[in-house]
Amino acid sequence: MVQATARRKPSSGEFTIVDSAPPTPSGQRPRAVVVDDDRGIRDAVSQALRTAGYTVEVGETGASALRLAQSVPDVLVLDLNLPDLSGLAICRALRAGPKTADVPIIILTGTHDDSVVASGFMAGAIDYIVKPFVPEVLAVRVNRVARARLAELERKNRVQELHVASTALDEARANLAVQHKLSGLGILVSGVATEMNIPLEAITSSLQSAGADLDAPTTTSILRDALASAEQLSGLVRRLRGIAGTDDRARTPINLRDRCEIVAHSFADTTFTIDGPDVVVSAVDAEIREAIIALIDNAVRAANKRSNPRIMITIFDNGDSGDVVIDDSGPGIYDADVPLLFTPFFKRADKREGNRSGVGLSLVNAAMRRHGGGLTIEGHGPLGGARVTIRLPKIAVEGIDVDDTPLTSILS
């Protein structure tokens, strides 16, 4: 916006317009270059611009115009008729130079010929002033051009700052992703180590006790405990390998209802209700078996926290896929914990005591993803406890059956 004041001269009725030069981003005066071979014109223009607040450099030839423009002034006031070079040639030369291409040029001309003015615009000038001129009007027009240039420079600076900030943000995101994966891998290794260390400590302690007195009556019982712990450790490794997909991954037809009934029968102390049709899917038997065991085991543990524990398993046929929905009568899952359940070794608020590592759901999720299916969890279902749903395609998804996704893929 042009800031100007008008003052009427009492004697003549004319107005004197005083317009201040726009400040540069550094707070310094804007710089103007004035080139004209007529000393009177050159001095008049320079005086008008200095009065308006410019730092002014002057020249009287085309060569000086080209030289002074290399300092990239905020505005160049250029006479069209110079003794050595025409103003039009100078405009074209400056526009062709990478350093001076954006220098705003105002041409000074002694003619009102529209073709001359048009030629100046086509050569690269952005405004013109006809001689003779009113100094105050010249200052206003120069200010308008300088303001536009400074605004464009400010815009470019902001764009550059945003680009730098965006690049830094992208780098930070990339670094964060790497750190997240490394952190997740550390959690994974720590969790597996913790999970295996429990039966290993039991085995070690039992064998140490047995070794202290092989003839003691309790030796047989101690060795039996050691064997049970070893079997527990072996089962954990087998379970991890099964769900993680590190064993044979050949696909076979699996009846989801039959598989759920077989697993449920191994939990003799819990009441199960199994409903739904026979749905056959194409899957890796070891992975699906271990996934269903893990989910039913979680449901049984939750249901046993309430009196009259109940588990309801429902099979759904969705046409091209099958669902297994497992509901329990346990306390359910806190809403705040639901989004975190697939994080490796995350322990829910109601499971943070005890030795269970929380590896199951993250591995089941990975197994479902490898099959082209999915795993969803709701904090509360019709029995009051959690509801867990797995979905598996009936036909092997193209490309998935040869996916040897490692265990650490669950961190991605």
C-alpha positions in Angstrom: 0.0 0.0 0.0 1.3 3.4 -0.9 1.6 5.6 2.1 1.3 9.2 0.9 0.1 12.6 2.2 -1.2 15.5 0.2 -0.7 19.1 1.0 -2.4 21.9 -0.9 -0.3 24.9 -1.8 -2.4 28.0 -0.9 -1.0 30.1 -3.7 -1.4 27.7 -6.7 -3.9 25.1 -5.7 -1.4 22.3 -6.6 -0.7 19.3 -4.4 2.7 18.1 -3.2 2.8 14.3 -2.7 5.3 12.9 -0.3 5.7 9.1 -0.6 8.3 7.2 1.5 10.4 4.5 0.0 9.6 0.9 1.1 12.0 -0.5 3.7 14.0 -3.5 2.8 13.9 -6.7 4.9 17.3 -5.7 6.5 15.8 -2.4 7.5 18.2 -0.5 5.2 17.2 2.0 2.5 16.3 0.5 -0.9 18.9 1.1 -3.6 18.2 2.7 -6.9 20.4 3.1 -10.0 19.7 6.1 -12.3 21.3 6.1 -15.8 20.8 9.1 -18.1 23.3 11.0 -20.3 21.5 14.3 -19.5 22.9 15.6 -16.3 19.9 17.7 -15.5 17.5 14.8 -15.8 19.9 12.5 -13.9 20.2 14.9 -11.0 16.4 15.6 -10.9 15.6 11.9 -10.8 18.3 11.2 -8.2 17.1 14.1 -6.0 13.5 12.9 -6.1 14.5 9.4 -5.1 16.9 10.5 -2.3 14.1 12.7 -0.9 11.9 9.6 -1.0 14.5 7.6 1.0 16.6 5.8 -1.6 20.3 5.2 -1.7 21.1 6.3 -5.3 23.9 5.4 -7.7 24.2 7.2 -11.0 25.6 6.5 -14.5 25.5 8.2 -17.9 26.3 5.4 -20.4 24.9 2.0 -21.3 28.2 0.4 -20.1 27.7 2.0 -16.7 24.1 0.8 -16.6 25.3 -2.8 -17.2 28.0 -2.5 -14.6 25.9 -0.9 -11.9 23.1 -3.4 -12.5 25.4 -6.2 -11.4 24.9 -5.1 -7.8 21.2 -6.0 -8.2 19.6 -2.8 -7.1 15.9 -2.6 -6.0 15.1 -0.5 -9.1 16.9 0.8 -12.2 15.7 4.0 -13.9 17.1 3.9 -17.4 17.0 6.4 -20.2 16.1 4.8 -23.6 18.6 7.0 -25.6 22.1 6.6 -24.4 25.2 7.5 -26.4 26.8 4.0 -26.6 23.9 1.5 -26.2 20.1 1.8 -26.6 18.0 1.3 -23.5 16.2 -1.5 -25.3 19.5 -3.4 -25.8 20.4 -2.9 -22.2 17.0 -4.3 -21.0 17.5 -7.4 -23.1 21.0 -7.9 -21.9 19.9 -7.6 -18.2 17.0 -9.9 -18.7 19.3 -12.5 -20.3 21.8 -12.5 -17.3 21.0 -14.9 -14.5 22.1 -12.4 -11.9 20.2 -9.4 -13.3 17.1 -11.1 -14.7 14.9 -9.9 -11.9 16.1 -6.3 -11.6 13.0 -4.1 -12.1 13.6 -1.5 -14.9 11.7 1.7 -15.4 12.5 3.4 -18.7 12.7 7.2 -19.2 11.5 8.4 -22.6 10.9 11.7 -24.2 8.1 10.5 -26.4 4.5 9.5 -26.0 4.7 7.1 -28.9 2.9 3.9 -27.9 5.1 1.7 -30.1 8.2 2.9 -28.3 6.6 2.2 -24.9 5.5 -1.2 -26.1 9.0 -2.0 -27.3 10.3 -1.2 -23.9 7.9 -3.5 -22.2 8.7 -6.3 -24.7 12.4 -5.8 -23.9 11.8 -6.3 -20.2 10.9 -3.0 -18.6 8.0 -3.0 -16.2 7.1 0.7 -16.2 7.9 3.9 -18.0 8.1 7.6 -17.2 7.8 10.4 -19.9 10.1 13.4 -19.7 9.5 16.0 -18.5 8.1 14.5 -15.3 6.8 15.6 -11.9 9.4 14.5 -9.3 6.7 13.5 -6.7 4.9 11.4 -9.3 8.2 9.8 -10.4 8.8 8.8 -6.7 5.4 7.3 -6.3 5.8 5.2 -9.5 9.3 4.1 -8.5 8.0 3.2 -5.0 5.3 1.1 -6.5 7.8 -0.9 -8.5 10.2 -1.3 -5.6 7.5 -2.5 -3.3 6.5 -5.1 -5.8 10.1 -6.3 -6.0 10.6 -6.4 -2.3 7.3 -8.3 -1.8 8.4 -10.9 -4.4 11.8 -11.2 -2.7 10.0 -11.8 0.6 7.8 -14.4 -1.0 10.8 -16.2 -2.5 12.6 -16.1 0.9 9.5 -17.6 2.6 9.2 -20.3 0.0 12.9 -21.1 0.5 12.5 -21.2 4.2 9.5 -23.5 3.9 11.5 -25.7 1.5 14.4 -25.9 4.0 11.9 -26.6 6.8 10.2 -29.3 4.8 13.4 -30.9 3.9 14.5 -30.9 7.5 11.1 -32.4 8.5 11.4 -35.1 5.9 14.9 -36.0 7.2 13.6 -36.0 10.8 10.8 -38.3 9.8 13.2 -40.6 8.1 15.5 -40.6 11.1 12.5 -41.2 13.4 11.4 -44.1 11.3 14.8 -45.7 11.5 15.0 -45.1 15.3 11.5 -46.5 15.7 12.5 -49.7 13.8 15.7 -50.0 15.8 13.8 -49.4 19.0 11.2 -51.9 18.1 13.9 -54.5 17.2 15.4 -53.9 20.6 12.0 -54.4 22.3 11.5 -57.5 20.3 14.9 -59.0 21.2 14.4 -58.0 24.9 10.9 -59.5 25.0 11.9 -62.8 23.5 14.9 -63.0 25.8 12.7 -62.3 28.8 10.1 -64.8 27.7 12.7 -67.5 27.3 14.7 -66.6 30.4 11.8 -67.6 32.7 11.8 -71.4 31.8 15.6 -71.3 31.4 16.0 -70.1 35.0 13.6 -72.8 36.2 15.6 -75.5 34.3 18.9 -74.2 35.7 17.6 -74.0 39.3 16.1 -77.5 39.1 19.2 -79.1 37.6 21.4 -77.4 40.2 19.2 -78.8 43.0 19.2 -82.2 41.5 22.9 -82.2 41.0 23.5 -81.3 44.6 22.1 -84.6 45.8 21.3 -87.2 43.1 20.1 -89.7 45.7 17.6 -87.4 47.4 14.0 -88.5 47.2 13.0 -85.1 45.6 15.4 -85.5 42.7 12.8 -87.2 40.5 10.3 -84.4 41.2 13.0 -81.7 40.5 13.9 -83.4 37.2 10.3 -83.5 36.3 10.0 -79.8 36.9 13.1 -79.2 34.7 11.6 -81.2 31.9 8.3 -79.3 32.2 10.2 -76.0 31.9 12.2 -77.3 29.0 9.0 -78.3 27.2 7.6 -74.8 28.0 10.6 -73.2 26.4 10.4 -75.6 23.4 6.8 -74.8 23.0 7.5 -71.0 23.0 10.1 -71.4 20.3 7.7 -73.6 18.2 5.0 -71.1 18.7 7.2 -68.2 17.6 8.4 -70.0 14.6 4.9 -71.1 13.7 3.3 -67.7 13.9 6.3 -65.8 12.5 6.3 -68.0 9.4 9.8 -69.3 9.6 8.8 -72.9 9.0 7.4 -74.5 5.9 4.9 -72.1 4.4 3.1 -74.4 2.0 -0.7 -73.6 2.0 -3.3 -76.2 2.5 -7.1 -76.2 2.8 -8.1 -75.5 6.5 -11.6 -75.8 7.9 -11.8 -72.9 10.4 -14.6 -74.5 12.4 -12.8 -77.8 12.8 -9.6 -76.0 13.7 -11.4 -74.0 16.4 -13.1 -77.1 17.8 -9.8 -79.0 18.1 -8.1 -76.1 19.9 -11.1 -75.5 22.2 -11.1 -79.1 23.4 -7.6 -78.6 24.8 -9.1 -76.1 27.3 -11.1 -78.5 29.3 -12.0 -76.1 32.2 -13.7 -73.4 30.1 -17.2 -73.4 28.6 -17.1 -72.9 24.8 -19.9 -72.1 22.4 -18.9 -72.6 18.8 -21.3 -71.6 16.0 -21.3 -71.0 12.3 -20.8 -73.0 9.1 -17.8 -74.9 7.9 -15.5 -72.4 6.1 -12.4 -73.6 4.3 -9.6 -71.2 3.7 -6.2 -71.6 2.0 -3.5 -71.0 4.7 -0.3 -72.2 6.3 -1.5 -74.8 8.8 1.1 -74.1 11.5 0.6 -70.4 11.4 -3.2 -70.5 11.6 -3.1 -73.2 14.3 -0.8 -71.2 16.5 -2.6 -68.0 15.8 -6.0 -69.6 16.9 -4.3 -71.1 20.0 -2.8 -67.7 21.0 -6.2 -65.9 20.6 -8.2 -68.6 22.5 -5.5 -68.7 25.2 -5.8 -65.0 25.6 -9.6 -65.3 25.8 -9.5 -68.1 28.3 -7.1 -66.2 30.6 -9.3 -63.1 30.4 -12.6 -65.1 31.0 -11.1 -66.9 34.0 -10.9 -63.5 35.8 -14.7 -63.6 36.2 -17.0 -66.2 37.6 -18.6 -68.6 35.2 -16.1 -68.0 32.4 -17.4 -68.2 28.9 -15.9 -68.2 25.4 -18.1 -67.8 22.3 -16.5 -68.6 18.9 -18.5 -67.7 15.8 -17.5 -68.6 12.2 -18.7 -66.4 9.3 -18.7 -67.1 5.6 -18.1 -63.8 3.7 -18.0 -65.3 0.2 -14.4 -64.9 -0.7 -13.1 -65.0 2.9 -13.9 -66.5 6.3 -14.0 -64.8 9.8 -13.4 -66.3 13.2 -14.8 -64.1 15.9 -13.8 -64.9 19.5 -15.7 -63.3 22.4 -14.9 -63.8 26.1 -16.7 -62.9 29.4 -13.6 -61.3 30.9 -13.1 -57.7 32.0 -12.5 -56.4 28.4 -9.8 -54.0 27.2 -9.3 -50.4 28.1 -10.1 -48.1 25.2 -6.7 -46.4 25.6 -4.9 -49.8 25.1 -6.7 -50.9 22.0 -4.7 -48.9 19.5 -1.4 -50.2 21.0 -2.2 -53.9 21.1 -0.3 -54.8 17.9 2.9 -53.2 19.3 5.4 -56.0 20.0 5.6 -56.9 23.7 3.1 -54.2 24.7 1.4 -55.2 27.9 -2.1 -54.0 28.6 -2.8 -52.1 31.8 -4.6 -55.2 33.1 -1.7 -57.5 32.2 1.3 -55.5 33.4 1.8 -57.8 36.3 3.2 -61.3 35.7 5.5 -62.9 33.3 3.6 -62.8 30.0 5.3 -60.7 27.4 2.5 -59.7 25.1 4.1 -61.1 22.0 1.0 -63.0 20.8 -1.2 -60.3 19.2 1.7 -58.7 17.3 2.7 -62.1 15.8 -0.9 -63.1 15.0 -1.4 -59.8 13.3 1.8 -60.4 11.2 0.6 -63.9 10.3 -2.8 -62.6 9.2 -1.1 -59.9 7.1 1.1 -62.5 5.4 -2.0 -64.4 4.3 -3.7 -61.3 2.9 -6.2 -61.2 5.8 -6.5 -59.1 8.9 -6.9 -59.0 12.7 -9.3 -56.6 14.5 -9.9 -56.1 18.2 -12.7 -54.5 20.1 -12.5 -53.7 23.8 -15.9 -55.0 24.6 -18.2 -57.5 22.9 -21.5 -59.2 23.7 -20.2 -61.2 26.6 -18.7 -58.2 28.2 -15.1 -59.0 27.5 -13.0 -58.4 24.4 -14.0 -59.4 20.8 -11.2 -60.5 18.5 -11.8 -61.2 14.8 -9.5 -62.8 12.2 -10.3 -62.8 8.5 -8.6 -65.1 6.0 -9.1 -65.4 2.3 -10.5 -68.7 0.9 -8.1 -68.6 -2.0 -4.4 -67.8 -1.6 -3.7 -64.1 -2.4 -1.5 -63.6 -5.4 2.2 -63.3 -4.3 1.4 -63.6 -0.6 2.1 -67.4 -0.4 5.8 -66.8 -1.3 6.2 -64.0 1.1 8.9 -65.1 3.6 8.3 -62.1 5.8 10.6 -62.2 8.8 9.5 -61.8 12.4 10.8 -58.2 12.5 8.3 -57.2 9.7 5.7 -56.7 12.5 7.7 -53.5 13.3 7.0 -51.9 10.0 
